[in-house]
């Protein structure tokens, strides 16, 4: 359990658990570039939201 004095230990344990469960991708891969109007995927997502 996380409290004010054990952050480092908690963080290491959490990384191990996420790695074993294969949920650590967000911790090991750089984030994608921010979406812009010039980004094609952004345009597709915008169009999909308009259809809803």
PDBQT receptor file of N, H, CA, C and O in Angstrom, charges set to zero:
ATOM      1  N   UNK A   1       0.847  -1.175   0.000  1.00  0.00    +0.000 N 
ATOM      2  CA  UNK A   1       0.000   0.000   0.000  1.00  0.00    +0.000 C 
ATOM      3  C   UNK A   1       0.894   1.241   0.000  1.00  0.00    +0.000 C 
ATOM      4  O   UNK A   1       1.901   1.300   0.705  1.00  0.00    +0.000 OA
ATOM      5  N   UNK A   2       0.508   2.214  -0.795  1.00  0.00    +0.000 N 
ATOM      6  H   UNK A   2      -0.311   2.166  -1.368  1.00  0.00    +0.000 HD
ATOM      7  CA  UNK A   2       1.269   3.453  -0.893  1.00  0.00    +0.000 C 
ATOM      8  C   UNK A   2       0.948   4.367   0.280  1.00  0.00    +0.000 C 
ATOM      9  O   UNK A   2      -0.211   4.598   0.621  1.00  0.00    +0.000 OA
ATOM     10  N   UNK A   3       2.011   4.876   0.883  1.00  0.00    +0.000 N 
ATOM     11  H   UNK A   3       2.953   4.688   0.606  1.00  0.00    +0.000 HD
ATOM     12  CA  UNK A   3       1.841   5.916   1.902  1.00  0.00    +0.000 C 
ATOM     13  C   UNK A   3       2.920   6.961   1.675  1.00  0.00    +0.000 C 
ATOM     14  O   UNK A   3       3.648   6.872   0.687  1.00  0.00    +0.000 OA
ATOM     15  N   UNK A   4       3.044   7.915   2.523  1.00  0.00    +0.000 N 
ATOM     16  H   UNK A   4       2.452   7.987   3.326  1.00  0.00    +0.000 HD
ATOM     17  CA  UNK A   4       3.970   9.018   2.309  1.00  0.00    +0.000 C 
ATOM     18  C   UNK A   4       5.443   8.668   2.427  1.00  0.00    +0.000 C 
ATOM     19  O   UNK A   4       6.291   9.503   2.112  1.00  0.00    +0.000 OA
ATOM     20  N   UNK A   5       5.775   7.469   2.867  1.00  0.00    +0.000 N 
ATOM     21  H   UNK A   5       5.086   6.790   3.123  1.00  0.00    +0.000 HD
ATOM     22  CA  UNK A   5       7.180   7.138   3.092  1.00  0.00    +0.000 C 
ATOM     23  C   UNK A   5       7.723   6.015   2.219  1.00  0.00    +0.000 C 
ATOM     24  O   UNK A   5       8.919   5.730   2.274  1.00  0.00    +0.000 OA
ATOM     25  N   UNK A   6       6.883   5.370   1.416  1.00  0.00    +0.000 N 
ATOM     26  H   UNK A   6       5.911   5.601   1.372  1.00  0.00    +0.000 HD
ATOM     27  CA  UNK A   6       7.354   4.189   0.688  1.00  0.00    +0.000 C 
ATOM     28  C   UNK A   6       7.179   4.288  -0.824  1.00  0.00    +0.000 C 
ATOM     29  O   UNK A   6       6.993   3.269  -1.489  1.00  0.00    +0.000 OA
ATOM     30  N   UNK A   7       7.236   5.496  -1.377  1.00  0.00    +0.000 N 
ATOM     31  H   UNK A   7       7.387   6.324  -0.837  1.00  0.00    +0.000 HD
ATOM     32  CA  UNK A   7       6.971   5.664  -2.804  1.00  0.00    +0.000 C 
ATOM     33  C   UNK A   7       7.915   4.848  -3.672  1.00  0.00    +0.000 C 
ATOM     34  O   UNK A   7       7.454   4.165  -4.587  1.00  0.00    +0.000 OA
ATOM     35  N   UNK A   8       9.214   4.892  -3.424  1.00  0.00    +0.000 N 
ATOM     36  H   UNK A   8       9.589   5.446  -2.681  1.00  0.00    +0.000 HD
ATOM     37  CA  UNK A   8      10.193   4.170  -4.262  1.00  0.00    +0.000 C 
ATOM     38  C   UNK A   8       9.898   2.671  -4.283  1.00  0.00    +0.000 C 
ATOM     39  O   UNK A   8       9.895   2.061  -5.353  1.00  0.00    +0.000 OA
ATOM     40  N   UNK A   9       9.657   2.084  -3.147  1.00  0.00    +0.000 N 
ATOM     41  H   UNK A   9       9.660   2.579  -2.278  1.00  0.00    +0.000 HD
ATOM     42  CA  UNK A   9       9.366   0.654  -3.070  1.00  0.00    +0.000 C 
ATOM     43  C   UNK A   9       8.049   0.342  -3.790  1.00  0.00    +0.000 C 
ATOM     44  O   UNK A   9       7.957  -0.634  -4.535  1.00  0.00    +0.000 OA
ATOM     45  N   UNK A  10       7.047   1.170  -3.564  1.00  0.00    +0.000 N 
ATOM     46  H   UNK A  10       7.121   1.963  -2.959  1.00  0.00    +0.000 HD
ATOM     47  CA  UNK A  10       5.753   0.996  -4.211  1.00  0.00    +0.000 C 
ATOM     48  C   UNK A  10       5.895   1.093  -5.730  1.00  0.00    +0.000 C 
ATOM     49  O   UNK A  10       5.311   0.297  -6.466  1.00  0.00    +0.000 OA
ATOM     50  N   UNK A  11       6.670   2.069  -6.191  1.00  0.00    +0.000 N 
ATOM     51  H   UNK A  11       7.144   2.715  -5.593  1.00  0.00    +0.000 HD
ATOM     52  CA  UNK A  11       6.873   2.273  -7.624  1.00  0.00    +0.000 C 
ATOM     53  C   UNK A  11       7.557   1.051  -8.257  1.00  0.00    +0.000 C 
ATOM     54  O   UNK A  11       7.140   0.598  -9.323  1.00  0.00    +0.000 OA
ATOM     55  N   UNK A  12       8.584   0.526  -7.621  1.00  0.00    +0.000 N 
ATOM     56  H   UNK A  12       8.922   0.895  -6.755  1.00  0.00    +0.000 HD
ATOM     57  CA  UNK A  12       9.278  -0.655  -8.143  1.00  0.00    +0.000 C 
ATOM     58  C   UNK A  12       8.338  -1.847  -8.202  1.00  0.00    +0.000 C 
ATOM     59  O   UNK A  12       8.319  -2.570  -9.198  1.00  0.00    +0.000 OA
ATOM     60  N   UNK A  13       7.563  -2.062  -7.153  1.00  0.00    +0.000 N 
ATOM     61  H   UNK A  13       7.579  -1.475  -6.343  1.00  0.00    +0.000 HD
ATOM     62  CA  UNK A  13       6.616  -3.177  -7.134  1.00  0.00    +0.000 C 
ATOM     63  C   UNK A  13       5.556  -3.021  -8.221  1.00  0.00    +0.000 C 
ATOM     64  O   UNK A  13       5.185  -3.998  -8.873  1.00  0.00    +0.000 OA
ATOM     65  N   UNK A  14       5.076  -1.814  -8.415  1.00  0.00    +0.000 N 
ATOM     66  H   UNK A  14       5.377  -1.021  -7.886  1.00  0.00    +0.000 HD
ATOM     67  CA  UNK A  14       4.072  -1.560  -9.437  1.00  0.00    +0.000 C 
ATOM     68  C   UNK A  14       4.624  -1.840 -10.831  1.00  0.00    +0.000 C 
ATOM     69  O   UNK A  14       3.938  -2.437 -11.660  1.00  0.00    +0.000 OA
ATOM     70  N   UNK A  15       5.848  -1.417 -11.093  1.00  0.00    +0.000 N 
ATOM     71  H   UNK A  15       6.405  -0.932 -10.419  1.00  0.00    +0.000 HD
ATOM     72  CA  UNK A  15       6.471  -1.680 -12.394  1.00  0.00    +0.000 C 
ATOM     73  C   UNK A  15       6.620  -3.178 -12.641  1.00  0.00    +0.000 C 
ATOM     74  O   UNK A  15       6.417  -3.639 -13.764  1.00  0.00    +0.000 OA
ATOM     75  N   UNK A  16       6.964  -3.930 -11.626  1.00  0.00    +0.000 N 
ATOM     76  H   UNK A  16       7.129  -3.555 -10.713  1.00  0.00    +0.000 HD
ATOM     77  CA  UNK A  16       7.089  -5.385 -11.764  1.00  0.00    +0.000 C 
ATOM     78  C   UNK A  16       5.736  -5.998 -12.094  1.00  0.00    +0.000 C 
ATOM     79  O   UNK A  16       5.632  -6.810 -13.013  1.00  0.00    +0.000 OA
ATOM     80  N   UNK A  17       4.705  -5.621 -11.359  1.00  0.00    +0.000 N 
ATOM     81  H   UNK A  17       4.789  -4.962 -10.612  1.00  0.00    +0.000 HD
ATOM     82  CA  UNK A  17       3.366  -6.169 -11.582  1.00  0.00    +0.000 C 
ATOM     83  C   UNK A  17       2.873  -5.811 -12.985  1.00  0.00    +0.000 C 
ATOM     84  O   UNK A  17       2.348  -6.672 -13.691  1.00  0.00    +0.000 OA
ATOM     85  N   UNK A  18       3.032  -4.566 -13.391  1.00  0.00    +0.000 N 
ATOM     86  H   UNK A  18       3.457  -3.866 -12.817  1.00  0.00    +0.000 HD
ATOM     87  CA  UNK A  18       2.595  -4.160 -14.725  1.00  0.00    +0.000 C 
ATOM     88  C   UNK A  18       3.377  -4.885 -15.812  1.00  0.00    +0.000 C 
ATOM     89  O   UNK A  18       2.812  -5.239 -16.847  1.00  0.00    +0.000 OA
ATOM     90  N   UNK A  19       4.660  -5.109 -15.592  1.00  0.00    +0.000 N 
ATOM     91  H   UNK A  19       5.119  -4.822 -14.751  1.00  0.00    +0.000 HD
ATOM     92  CA  UNK A  19       5.476  -5.849 -16.558  1.00  0.00    +0.000 C 
ATOM     93  C   UNK A  19       5.040  -7.289 -16.688  1.00  0.00    +0.000 C 
ATOM     94  O   UNK A  19       4.957  -7.810 -17.801  1.00  0.00    +0.000 OA
ATOM     95  N   UNK A  20       4.760  -7.943 -15.580  1.00  0.00    +0.000 N 
ATOM     96  H   UNK A  20       4.828  -7.520 -14.676  1.00  0.00    +0.000 HD
ATOM     97  CA  UNK A  20       4.309  -9.336 -15.598  1.00  0.00    +0.000 C 
ATOM     98  C   UNK A  20       2.965  -9.463 -16.306  1.00  0.00    +0.000 C 
ATOM     99  O   UNK A  20       2.719 -10.425 -17.033  1.00  0.00    +0.000 OA
ATOM    100  N   UNK A  21       2.103  -8.479 -16.084  1.00  0.00    +0.000 N 
ATOM    101  H   UNK A  21       2.303  -7.697 -15.493  1.00  0.00    +0.000 HD
ATOM    102  CA  UNK A  21       0.778  -8.502 -16.703  1.00  0.00    +0.000 C 
ATOM    103  C   UNK A  21       0.812  -7.959 -18.138  1.00  0.00    +0.000 C 
ATOM    104  O   UNK A  21      -0.223  -7.922 -18.804  1.00  0.00    +0.000 OA
ATOM    105  N   UNK A  22       1.981  -7.542 -18.618  1.00  0.00    +0.000 N 
ATOM    106  H   UNK A  22       2.822  -7.573 -18.077  1.00  0.00    +0.000 HD
ATOM    107  CA  UNK A  22       2.170  -6.972 -19.949  1.00  0.00    +0.000 C 
ATOM    108  C   UNK A  22       1.362  -5.686 -20.128  1.00  0.00    +0.000 C 
ATOM    109  O   UNK A  22       0.852  -5.416 -21.216  1.00  0.00    +0.000 OA
ATOM    110  N   UNK A  23       1.246  -4.899 -19.068  1.00  0.00    +0.000 N 
ATOM    111  H   UNK A  23       1.660  -5.118 -18.185  1.00  0.00    +0.000 HD
ATOM    112  CA  UNK A  23       0.569  -3.607 -19.102  1.00  0.00    +0.000 C 
ATOM    113  C   UNK A  23       1.559  -2.450 -18.974  1.00  0.00    +0.000 C 
ATOM    114  O   UNK A  23       1.147  -1.325 -18.692  1.00  0.00    +0.000 OA
ATOM    115  N   UNK A  24       2.834  -2.695 -19.171  1.00  0.00    +0.000 N 
ATOM    116  H   UNK A  24       3.169  -3.609 -19.400  1.00  0.00    +0.000 HD
ATOM    117  CA  UNK A  24       3.837  -1.664 -18.949  1.00  0.00    +0.000 C 
ATOM    118  C   UNK A  24       4.216  -0.897 -20.205  1.00  0.00    +0.000 C 
ATOM    119  O   UNK A  24       5.186  -0.138 -20.181  1.00  0.00    +0.000 OA
ATOM    120  N   UNK A  25       3.495  -1.065 -21.290  1.00  0.00    +0.000 N 
ATOM    121  H   UNK A  25       2.707  -1.682 -21.310  1.00  0.00    +0.000 HD
ATOM    122  CA  UNK A  25       3.834  -0.409 -22.547  1.00  0.00    +0.000 C 
ATOM    123  C   UNK A  25       3.904   1.106 -22.389  1.00  0.00    +0.000 C 
ATOM    124  O   UNK A  25       4.820   1.736 -22.917  1.00  0.00    +0.000 OA
ATOM    125  N   UNK A  26       2.964   1.692 -21.680  1.00  0.00    +0.000 N 
ATOM    126  H   UNK A  26       2.220   1.180 -21.251  1.00  0.00    +0.000 HD
ATOM    127  CA  UNK A  26       2.947   3.144 -21.502  1.00  0.00    +0.000 C 
ATOM    128  C   UNK A  26       4.170   3.634 -20.718  1.00  0.00    +0.000 C 
ATOM    129  O   UNK A  26       4.550   4.799 -20.829  1.00  0.00    +0.000 OA
ATOM    130  N   UNK A  27       4.774   2.763 -19.941  1.00  0.00    +0.000 N 
ATOM    131  H   UNK A  27       4.465   1.816 -19.850  1.00  0.00    +0.000 HD
ATOM    132  CA  UNK A  27       5.945   3.157 -19.157  1.00  0.00    +0.000 C 
ATOM    133  C   UNK A  27       7.235   3.007 -19.951  1.00  0.00    +0.000 C 
ATOM    134  O   UNK A  27       8.254   3.593 -19.585  1.00  0.00    +0.000 OA
ATOM    135  N   UNK A  28       7.209   2.226 -21.041  1.00  0.00    +0.000 N 
ATOM    136  H   UNK A  28       6.381   1.750 -21.339  1.00  0.00    +0.000 HD
ATOM    137  CA  UNK A  28       8.440   1.922 -21.767  1.00  0.00    +0.000 C 
ATOM    138  C   UNK A  28       8.518   2.548 -23.149  1.00  0.00    +0.000 C 
ATOM    139  O   UNK A  28       9.590   2.552 -23.754  1.00  0.00    +0.000 OA
ATOM    140  N   UNK A  29       7.410   3.080 -23.670  1.00  0.00    +0.000 N 
ATOM    141  H   UNK A  29       6.539   3.077 -23.179  1.00  0.00    +0.000 HD
ATOM    142  CA  UNK A  29       7.374   3.631 -25.023  1.00  0.00    +0.000 C 
ATOM    143  C   UNK A  29       7.082   5.127 -24.946  1.00  0.00    +0.000 C 
ATOM    144  O   UNK A  29       6.235   5.560 -24.165  1.00  0.00    +0.000 OA
ATOM    145  N   UNK A  30       7.782   5.908 -25.755  1.00  0.00    +0.000 N 
ATOM    146  H   UNK A  30       8.470   5.556 -26.389  1.00  0.00    +0.000 HD
ATOM    147  CA  UNK A  30       7.524   7.348 -25.793  1.00  0.00    +0.000 C 
ATOM    148  C   UNK A  30       6.105   7.607 -26.282  1.00  0.00    +0.000 C 
ATOM    149  O   UNK A  30       5.560   6.837 -27.072  1.00  0.00    +0.000 OA
ATOM    150  N   UNK A  31       5.518   8.684 -25.811  1.00  0.00    +0.000 N 
ATOM    151  H   UNK A  31       5.961   9.310 -25.169  1.00  0.00    +0.000 HD
ATOM    152  CA  UNK A  31       4.158   9.017 -26.230  1.00  0.00    +0.000 C 
ATOM    153  C   UNK A  31       4.167   9.473 -27.690  1.00  0.00    +0.000 C 
ATOM    154  O   UNK A  31       5.174   9.993 -28.172  1.00  0.00    +0.000 OA
ATOM    155  N   UNK A  32       3.060   9.281 -28.388  1.00  0.00    +0.000 N 
ATOM    156  H   UNK A  32       2.243   8.858 -27.998  1.00  0.00    +0.000 HD
ATOM    157  CA  UNK A  32       2.991   9.727 -29.782  1.00  0.00    +0.000 C 
ATOM    158  C   UNK A  32       2.966  11.251 -29.845  1.00  0.00    +0.000 C 
ATOM    159  O   UNK A  32       2.701  11.913 -28.842  1.00  0.00    +0.000 OA
ATOM    160  N   UNK A  33       3.239  11.800 -31.015  1.00  0.00    +0.000 N 
ATOM    161  H   UNK A  33       3.454  11.262 -31.830  1.00  0.00    +0.000 HD
ATOM    162  CA  UNK A  33       3.185  13.267 -31.119  1.00  0.00    +0.000 C 
ATOM    163  C   UNK A  33       1.760  13.758 -30.893  1.00  0.00    +0.000 C 
ATOM    164  O   UNK A  33       0.806  13.021 -31.140  1.00  0.00    +0.000 OA
ATOM    165  N   UNK A  34       1.607  14.990 -30.430  1.00  0.00    +0.000 N 
ATOM    166  H   UNK A  34       2.382  15.589 -30.230  1.00  0.00    +0.000 HD
ATOM    167  CA  UNK A  34       0.261  15.522 -30.183  1.00  0.00    +0.000 C 
ATOM    168  C   UNK A  34      -0.532  15.608 -31.483  1.00  0.00    +0.000 C 
ATOM    169  O   UNK A  34       0.034  15.818 -32.555  1.00  0.00    +0.000 OA
ATOM    170  N   UNK A  35      -1.843  15.445 -31.375  1.00  0.00    +0.000 N 
ATOM    171  H   UNK A  35      -2.303  15.275 -30.503  1.00  0.00    +0.000 HD
ATOM    172  CA  UNK A  35      -2.697  15.532 -32.548  1.00  0.00    +0.000 C 
ATOM    173  C   UNK A  35      -2.798  16.974 -33.024  1.00  0.00    +0.000 C 
ATOM    174  O   UNK A  35      -2.877  17.907 -32.225  1.00  0.00    +0.000 OA
ATOM    175  N   UNK A  36      -2.794  17.131 -34.326  1.00  0.00    +0.000 N 
ATOM    176  H   UNK A  36      -2.730  16.373 -34.975  1.00  0.00    +0.000 HD
ATOM    177  CA  UNK A  36      -2.947  18.457 -34.931  1.00  0.00    +0.000 C 
ATOM    178  C   UNK A  36      -3.948  18.354 -36.068  1.00  0.00    +0.000 C 
ATOM    179  O   UNK A  36      -4.352  17.254 -36.444  1.00  0.00    +0.000 OA
ATOM    180  N   UNK A  37      -4.345  19.479 -36.609  1.00  0.00    +0.000 N 
ATOM    181  H   UNK A  37      -4.016  20.372 -36.303  1.00  0.00    +0.000 HD
ATOM    182  CA  UNK A  37      -5.259  19.470 -37.749  1.00  0.00    +0.000 C 
ATOM    183  C   UNK A  37      -4.611  18.867 -38.991  1.00  0.00    +0.000 C 
ATOM    184  O   UNK A  37      -5.310  18.413 -39.897  1.00  0.00    +0.000 OA
ATOM    185  N   UNK A  38      -3.302  18.860 -39.038  1.00  0.00    +0.000 N 
ATOM    186  H   UNK A  38      -2.734  19.229 -38.302  1.00  0.00    +0.000 HD
ATOM    187  CA  UNK A  38      -2.586  18.311 -40.190  1.00  0.00    +0.000 C 
ATOM    188  C   UNK A  38      -2.443  16.794 -40.081  1.00  0.00    +0.000 C 
ATOM    189  O   UNK A  38      -2.054  16.138 -41.047  1.00  0.00    +0.000 OA
ATOM    190  N   UNK A  39      -2.747  16.244 -38.936  1.00  0.00    +0.000 N 
ATOM    191  H   UNK A  39      -3.063  16.776 -38.151  1.00  0.00    +0.000 HD
ATOM    192  CA  UNK A  39      -2.609  14.815 -38.700  1.00  0.00    +0.000 C 
ATOM    193  C   UNK A  39      -3.830  14.102 -39.291  1.00  0.00    +0.000 C 
ATOM    194  O   UNK A  39      -4.961  14.420 -38.922  1.00  0.00    +0.000 OA
ATOM    195  N   UNK A  40      -3.627  13.176 -40.171  1.00  0.00    +0.000 N 
ATOM    196  H   UNK A  40      -2.709  12.918 -40.470  1.00  0.00    +0.000 HD
ATOM    197  CA  UNK A  40      -4.735  12.484 -40.839  1.00  0.00    +0.000 C 
ATOM    198  C   UNK A  40      -5.606  11.714 -39.860  1.00  0.00    +0.000 C 
ATOM    199  O   UNK A  40      -6.829  11.705 -39.999  1.00  0.00    +0.000 OA
ATOM    200  N   UNK A  41      -5.001  11.075 -38.881  1.00  0.00    +0.000 N 
ATOM    201  H   UNK A  41      -4.008  11.083 -38.768  1.00  0.00    +0.000 HD
ATOM    202  CA  UNK A  41      -5.782  10.307 -37.911  1.00  0.00    +0.000 C 
ATOM    203  C   UNK A  41      -6.710  11.235 -37.138  1.00  0.00    +0.000 C 
ATOM    204  O   UNK A  41      -7.838  10.864 -36.812  1.00  0.00    +0.000 OA
ATOM    205  N   UNK A  42      -6.236  12.431 -36.849  1.00  0.00    +0.000 N 
ATOM    206  H   UNK A  42      -5.319  12.732 -37.114  1.00  0.00    +0.000 HD
ATOM    207  CA  UNK A  42      -7.070  13.401 -36.152  1.00  0.00    +0.000 C 
ATOM    208  C   UNK A  42      -8.294  13.733 -36.989  1.00  0.00    +0.000 C 
ATOM    209  O   UNK A  42      -9.397  13.854 -36.457  1.00  0.00    +0.000 OA
ATOM    210  N   UNK A  43      -8.111  13.879 -38.270  1.00  0.00    +0.000 N 
ATOM    211  H   UNK A  43      -7.214  13.780 -38.703  1.00  0.00    +0.000 HD
ATOM    212  CA  UNK A  43      -9.227  14.197 -39.157  1.00  0.00    +0.000 C 
ATOM    213  C   UNK A  43     -10.228  13.044 -39.205  1.00  0.00    +0.000 C 
ATOM    214  O   UNK A  43     -11.437  13.272 -39.237  1.00  0.00    +0.000 OA
ATOM    215  N   UNK A  44      -9.730  11.808 -39.209  1.00  0.00    +0.000 N 
ATOM    216  H   UNK A  44      -8.748  11.622 -39.184  1.00  0.00    +0.000 HD
ATOM    217  CA  UNK A  44     -10.608  10.634 -39.225  1.00  0.00    +0.000 C 
ATOM    218  C   UNK A  44     -11.406  10.555 -37.929  1.00  0.00    +0.000 C 
ATOM    219  O   UNK A  44     -12.609  10.297 -37.946  1.00  0.00    +0.000 OA
ATOM    220  N   UNK A  45     -10.727  10.780 -36.806  1.00  0.00    +0.000 N 
ATOM    221  H   UNK A  45      -9.749  10.990 -36.793  1.00  0.00    +0.000 HD
ATOM    222  CA  UNK A  45     -11.407  10.722 -35.518  1.00  0.00    +0.000 C 
ATOM    223  C   UNK A  45     -12.456  11.827 -35.420  1.00  0.00    +0.000 C 
ATOM    224  O   UNK A  45     -13.541  11.605 -34.881  1.00  0.00    +0.000 OA
ATOM    225  N   UNK A  46     -12.143  13.014 -35.936  1.00  0.00    +0.000 N 
ATOM    226  H   UNK A  46     -11.262  13.195 -36.374  1.00  0.00    +0.000 HD
ATOM    227  CA  UNK A  46     -13.085  14.119 -35.898  1.00  0.00    +0.000 C 
ATOM    228  C   UNK A  46     -14.334  13.777 -36.721  1.00  0.00    +0.000 C 
ATOM    229  O   UNK A  46     -15.459  14.041 -36.297  1.00  0.00    +0.000 OA
ATOM    230  N   UNK A  47     -14.122  13.194 -37.887  1.00  0.00    +0.000 N 
ATOM    231  H   UNK A  47     -13.208  12.979 -38.232  1.00  0.00    +0.000 HD
ATOM    232  CA  UNK A  47     -15.237  12.824 -38.750  1.00  0.00    +0.000 C 
ATOM    233  C   UNK A  47     -16.077  11.732 -38.092  1.00  0.00    +0.000 C 
ATOM    234  O   UNK A  47     -17.303  11.769 -38.188  1.00  0.00    +0.000 OA
ATOM    235  N   UNK A  48     -15.452  10.766 -37.429  1.00  0.00    +0.000 N 
ATOM    236  H   UNK A  48     -14.456  10.735 -37.351  1.00  0.00    +0.000 HD
ATOM    237  CA  UNK A  48     -16.170   9.690 -36.756  1.00  0.00    +0.000 C 
ATOM    238  C   UNK A  48     -17.019  10.242 -35.625  1.00  0.00    +0.000 C 
ATOM    239  O   UNK A  48     -18.134   9.768 -35.405  1.00  0.00    +0.000 OA
ATOM    240  N   UNK A  49     -16.512  11.238 -34.902  1.00  0.00    +0.000 N 
ATOM    241  H   UNK A  49     -15.607  11.623 -35.081  1.00  0.00    +0.000 HD
ATOM    242  CA  UNK A  49     -17.278  11.849 -33.815  1.00  0.00    +0.000 C 
ATOM    243  C   UNK A  49     -18.471  12.628 -34.348  1.00  0.00    +0.000 C 
ATOM    244  O   UNK A  49     -19.508  12.687 -33.688  1.00  0.00    +0.000 OA
ATOM    245  N   UNK A  50     -18.348  13.220 -35.515  1.00  0.00    +0.000 N 
ATOM    246  H   UNK A  50     -17.505  13.173 -36.051  1.00  0.00    +0.000 HD
ATOM    247  CA  UNK A  50     -19.459  13.958 -36.104  1.00  0.00    +0.000 C 
ATOM    248  C   UNK A  50     -20.577  13.014 -36.505  1.00  0.00    +0.000 C 
ATOM    249  O   UNK A  50     -21.744  13.404 -36.491  1.00  0.00    +0.000 OA
ATOM    250  N   UNK A  51     -20.244  11.771 -36.865  1.00  0.00    +0.000 N 
ATOM    251  H   UNK A  51     -19.296  11.455 -36.876  1.00  0.00    +0.000 HD
ATOM    252  CA  UNK A  51     -21.239  10.794 -37.298  1.00  0.00    +0.000 C 
ATOM    253  C   UNK A  51     -22.073  10.289 -36.125  1.00  0.00    +0.000 C 
ATOM    254  O   UNK A  51     -23.189   9.808 -36.320  1.00  0.00    +0.000 OA
ATOM    255  N   UNK A  52     -21.542  10.395 -34.918  1.00  0.00    +0.000 N 
ATOM    256  H   UNK A  52     -20.636  10.786 -34.760  1.00  0.00    +0.000 HD
ATOM    257  CA  UNK A  52     -22.274   9.912 -33.729  1.00  0.00    +0.000 C 
ATOM    258  C   UNK A  52     -23.349  10.810 -33.371  1.00  0.00    +0.000 C 
ATOM    259  O   UNK A  52     -24.065  10.561 -32.401  1.00  0.00    +0.000 OA
TER     260      UNK A  52
